[in-house]
Amino acid sequence: MAKTEVADDTNNSVVQYGIEDRPPLGEAIPLGIQHVLAMFLGNVAPPLILAGAVGSVTGQTTFLVQMALIVAGVGTIIQAFPIGPVGARLPIVMGTSFAFLGPLIGIGNQFGIAAVFGAALVAAPIEIGMAFSLDRFRSYFPPLVTGIVVMLIGLTLIPTGMNYAAGASAGPSVESYGSFLNLGLAGLVLVVTVALNQFFSGFVRIISVFAGIAIGYIAALALGVVDFSAVASAGWFTVPVPLKYGLTFEPSAILTVGFLYIITGVETIGDISGTVSATGRDADKKEFRGGLMADGVMSIFGAIFNAMPNTSFSQNVGLVNFTGVASRHVAGIGGVILLALGFVPKVGAVVSAMPDAVLGGGALILFAMIFSSGARIINQNVTLNQRNSTILALSMALGLGVAFRPEVLQQFPTEVQTLFGSALVTGGIAALFLNIVLPGGSVGVGETEYSPGLRPMMMTMSRTPWQTTE
């Protein structure tokens, strides 16, 4: 039976439905759909972009979108209704992660798509290990380090977003690259999204990116630039095919993805903190461990079923705080909806038919806001004295340097080029190392204010309706 709570001064709860409450089905289903709408673009955009950028899976976008939806649905259900120690028993919505996108594109182009899923599979137990060494692990990743990595995620994805906005994921070699039609569609999505986000409030603001993409898609339909032939030929039901692309294991790719699992693990800690804090309490170790284990286990499951690594979605944490609906039963309904959509190929085909320019207009905003979120983490939690400013500047310079001039590593073995050719790895490792060795603070903390559970960071991020680092 549903229970209604109101905010009060004793427990700081802002929820209308608590974690264990069950809203009436007539309310729960729309609320579950709302969770899906808030994360839908962030979940399907990474496989769309990956398929467009990696030649070996060109034409496979519909299948990859289906797998992303199915794995996200299963992961969300497990977070809400755990299986043994796997799952937080919280309204945590899972999905494919933007944090991995840039490096995975590089791995896919160098080694093939099988290496992408092989690295995701082998490295995923890192997050499971994090669950059992939580306190020791967190001390090495204060807001200064995580903020730098989040900023690098956004900055390194912007060139990909620009290629899509120009109408060609393959880059400037395509004849239609930068045409007025493509730039106009991308500009329409961008303008509509910004207008809805800045001049409206409530649910319209929360789904501003989704709405902007939808309007851009409708405009593309009206202009006759959408090819629905794949939709017509797609079936109404499909069964997932495990290991469709196979698995290969490249050491440098595994190390790169392993480092990124550490970063997304930190984000998951923050997401759990942000979700539970809405109910007026702190998350406990069981919730942290269950959530991290679900991240790792679902990423293994995803690699087997041809999906990118999964993690918790920050925008859905913002939705919990904004709406006051913290019921895990509502999140579970959202997971069932995702699962159902994943088994219908026509849904994936409709999404895959979206012109590159339309996706690019929304992706540019998402990538820019990822950078903004990283900057906000540092601004809210870090004192930029000489020591911390040096760490920030040098880490960003090294990370962006290898991204802009990958030739600097051409004398090194291929494995080294793959690992340190990632701005996230080079910049992130530099930030981690400098924060430990430079004088002026204790290990992992430096001169920043570090809060267990990363609540200050997450509460800032979760209230940014269009932010996502997934």
N, C-alpha and C positions, 0 to 999 in steps of 0.2 A: 504494500500500500504506500502511496506517495506521502512524503513528509515535506513540509515547507519550512524553510529556515530563513531568517532575516539577519542582516548584518547587525552586530552588537559590539559593545566596547569591551566585552570580556574575552571573546575568542577571535575577534576580527574576521569572522566568517562572512563571506559575501554570497553564499550559495542559496539558491532557491530549492534545488534538489541535491541532496548529499550523495556521496559516493555509492552508498548502498540503497538509495531510494529508487523506486520504480515509478516513473511518471506514467499516467494513463497512456495506453497505446496510441490514442488519437493525438497525443502530444509527442510521445516518444519517437514515432516514425518521422514526422517533420523535423524534429531536432536531430535525429540521426542523419537525415538527408542534408541538413545544414552542415554537419561535420564533413560530409563527403564533398559538398560544394566548396568549402573553405580550403580543402587540400587537393582537390582534383587536378588542377593544373600543375601544381608542384609535384604530383605523383606521376603524371603522364608525360610531362615535358622532358625529363631526363632520358627515358628510352627513345622518345621521338628524336631528340638531338643526337643521341648516341648512334641510332640507326642511320641518320642522315650523314654523320661524319665518318663512320667506319664502313668502308666499301664492301666488306664481306657480308654485311647484313642489310645492304641497300635493298629495299623492297620488302623487308621483314618487319616494318614498323607496326602493322596491325597485330602481329603475333606478340611482339615485345610489349606493346601497350596492354594486351590481355594479361600477360604474365605479371606485369607490374600491378594491375588491379587485383588479381587473385592473391598474390603474395601479400599485398597491403591489407587485404581483407582478412586473411588468416592471421596475420600478425596483430591486427587491431583486436580481433576476437580473443586471441591468447593473452594480450595485455589486460583485457577486461575480465577474462575468465581463465585464470592460469591453469596450466597443466603441470602439476608438481611444483618445482621451484621456478619454472619458466613463466614469467609474467608478473606484472606489478599489482594486479587487481585494482587497476585505476583506469580512468577514461583517457588512455593514451592512444592516439591514432598514429598508426605506422604508415610508412610509404618509402618510395625510392628516394635516394639522397643526392641532392645537388653537389654536396661536398666532394663526391667521388667523380663527378662528371668529367672535368678537365683531364685529370690523370688517366681515367679509363679510356677516353678518346685517344690519348697518346699511346696507351698500351695496346688498344685494339688496332690502331693503324700500324704499329710496329710488329706486334706478335700475332695479331688475329683475335677474333672475338672469343675463341676458346680460352685464351690466356686471361681475358677479363674475368670470366666466370671461375677459372681455376684459381686466380689470385684471391677473388672474393671468398671462395670456399676455404682455402687453406688459412687465410689470415683472420677469418671471423672469430675463431676461438680466443683471440686477443681480448675481445669485449667480455667474453665469459670469464676469462681470467681477471679482468678488471673488477668484476662483481665480487670476487673473493679477496681483493687487496685494495678495497675502496679508499681507505684513509691514506695509505701510503701513496697511492697513485695520484689522488687529487692534489696533494701538496706540490707536485711538480708542474701543475697546469693552472696557475693563477690567472686572473682576468687579463693581465698583460700579454701572456703567451696566447691564450685562446682568442683574444681580440685581434692580435696580429694575424693569426691563421684565418679567422673569419673574414677579415679584410682582404686577404690574399685570395680566398675563394671567390669573392665577388669580382675583384679586379681581373683575375685570370680567365673568368668566364665571359667578360664583356666582349672580347673579339668574336667569340662564337655567337653571342647575341647580335652583334652588328652584321655578321654574315647572314644570319637568318632575316634580320630586318631588311637587308638589301635584296633578299629574295632567293638566296642560293647558299645552302648549307655547305656546299663544296668550295665556296670562296669565289674570288674575283674572276676566275677563269671562265665562269658561266656567262654567256652573252647577255642575259637579262639582269645581271648583277647591277644593283643600284638604279634600276629603272624608276621612272616617276610613279608608275603603278605600285611597285613594291614599296617604295618609300612612303607613298601616300597611305597604303594599308597599314604599315607599321606605325606611321604617325597618328592615324586615326585611333588605333588601339591605345597608344601611349597617352594621347590627349584625353580620351574617354576615361581611361583608368585613373589618371591623375585628378580629373574633375570629380569623379565619383568619390575618390578617397579623401579629397580635401574639402569638398563642399557639401557632403552628406554625412550622415552618422548612422549608427546601428548596423543592421545586417547589410544594407547597401554598401556601406564602407568596407565591411569585412570581405565581401566578395567582389570588390572593385576590379581586381585583376581578371577574375573569371568573367565578369560582365563585359569588360573591355575586349577580351578575346572573343566572346560571343558576338558582340556587335561587329567586330572586324571580320569575323567569319561570315556573318550575314551580308556585309558589304561585298565581300569577295564572291559570294553566291550571286548577288545582284549583278556584278560585273562579269560573271561567267568565267571565272578563273579557277573554279573548283572542279576537280575531276572525281566524280562519284563512281567510276567504273569498278573500283575495288570494293565499294560498298555493295553494289549489286551482286557481285560474285561471292561475297562473304556469306558464310552460313549463319544460322541462328544459334547454334550450340557447338561447342568444341570441348575436347578433353585435353588438358595440359600434356605436353610431351617433355618428359625429363631429359636433360642433357642433349637437347636437340643439336646444339653446336659443339658438343664435346667439351673436354677440359684439357688444358695444357698448363704446365707449371713453370713459370719463369721466375727465378729468384729475385731479380730486381723489381718485377711487377708485384710480387708478394710483399716485399719490404715496403714499397710505396703504399699499397693498399692497407697494409698493417698499420702504418703511421696514421692514415686517415681514420681507421677504426678507433684509434685512441681519441682523436678529435671529436668524432661523432659521439663517442662514449661520454665525453665531457658535456656535450650538448644534451644528451639524454638525462644526465644527472640534473642539469638545469631545468629541463622540461618536467621531470618528476617533481622537483621542488616547487616550480611555478604552479603546477596543477594542485598539489596537496595544500599549498599555502592559501588557496582560495577558500578552503574549509576551516581556516583558522588554526592550523597546526603545522608542524614540520613533518616531512617524510621520514620514515624509519628505515633502518638498514635492509629489512626484508623487502620493502618496496623498491629501494635502489637496486638491490641485487636481482630481484625478479625482473625489473625493467631492463637492466643491462644484459641479463641472460637472454631475454626475449630478443633484444637487438641482435646478439650473436647467433642464436639458434635460427632466427628468421632469415638472417643473411646467408647462412648455410643452406637453408631451405630454398631461398631465392636463387642462389647460384645453381642449385640442382635443377630448378625449374625456370632457368633462363631469365632471371630478373636481377637487376642491380642491387647492391647492398641496401638493406632497409634500416630505418631508424625512426625515432619519434618525430612528430611534426610540431614545430613550435607554434605555428599559426593556430592549431587546434587548442593549444594551451591558452592562447589569447582568447579564443572563443569561450572556453570554460570560464575564464575570469570575467569576460565581458557579459556573458549571458547569465552567469550564476548557476548553470546546469552542470554539475560535476558528477552526474550519475554514470557509473560504468556500464549500466544497462543501455543507456542511450548510445554510448560509443560502440557497444557490441552490435547494436542495430546498424550503425554506420558501417561496421565491418562486414555484416551480412550483405548489405547493399553493394559494397565494393566487390565482394565475392561473386554476387549474382551478375554484376556488370562484366566481370572478367570472363565469365563463361559464355558471353554473347559476342561473337566475333564482329557483328555489325557495329557494335558500339566502338570497338577498337578501330574499325575501318573508317567510321565517321571522323574520329579524332585524327587518324593518320592522314585523311584527305585535306586537312587544314593546310593552306598555303604557308610556305616558310615565312613569308613576311608578316603574316598575322601572328604566328607564334613568336617571331622575333620582337614584335612590339611589346608583348607581355614579358618575354624573357629579359629584355633589356632592363625593364623596371625591377624585376625580381633580382637580377644580378647586382644592379646598382644599390638596391636596398640591403642586400647581403653585406656589401661593403659598409654601408651606413650603420648597420647593426654592429659590425665589428668596431667601428669608430666609437659608437655609443658605449660599448662594453668598456673600452679604455677610458673614455671621458667620465663615466660614472664611477669607476672603481680604481683608477690608477692616478697617482700623482706624477705628472710628467716632469720630474726633476732631471738633472743631468744624466744620471745612470739610466733611468727608464727611457728617456728620450733617445739615448744612444742605442739601446736595445731595439727600440721601435724603428729608428731610422736605418740601422745596419741590417736588420732582419728583412725589412721591406726592400731595401736596395738589392740584397743578395737574391731574394726570391724573385723579384721582377727582373733582375738582371739576367738570370738564366732563362726566364720566359721570353724576354725580348731578344736575347742573343744566345740561343742554345749552342751555337758554334763554339762558344768558349770551352765547352766540354768535349770537343771532337777528338782530342788526343787521348781521352780516357776510354777504357773498355765499354762496350755497348751496355752492359749491366749498370755501370756507374752513370752513364748518360741517361738511362731510363729512370733511375732512382732520383738523381739530383737534378735532372732536367725538369722536374716538377717544381714549380714555384712554391707550392704548399709544403713540400718536403724540405727543400732547401731553406726557405724562410722560416718554417716552423721549427726545424732542428736548430737553426741559428738562434732563434728566440729562446728555445729551451736551454741550449748550452750557455748562452750569455747570461740568462737569468740565474743560472746556478753558479757561474764562476766569477761574475763581476761583484766586487765588494759593495756592501751597502744594505744587505738584507739576508735573511735566513734562506736556506735551500727552498726553492720553489716559490718563495713569497716575495723576495726582493723588498722594495719599498712600496708595494701596493697593499691595499687593504683586501685581505682574502677572507671570504665568508664561506664556511662549509655549506655545501649544497648549492652554491652559486646562486642563491636566491636573488640578490640585488641585480645580477646580470640578467637572469631569466625574467624577472618581473618587468625589467625595462624592455627586453626583447618581445615579450609576449603581448605587450600592449601596442605593438606596431602591426596594424592589421594586414599589411601586405608583405611583411617580412617572412622569409623562409631561407634557411640554409640547408634544407633537405635536398 
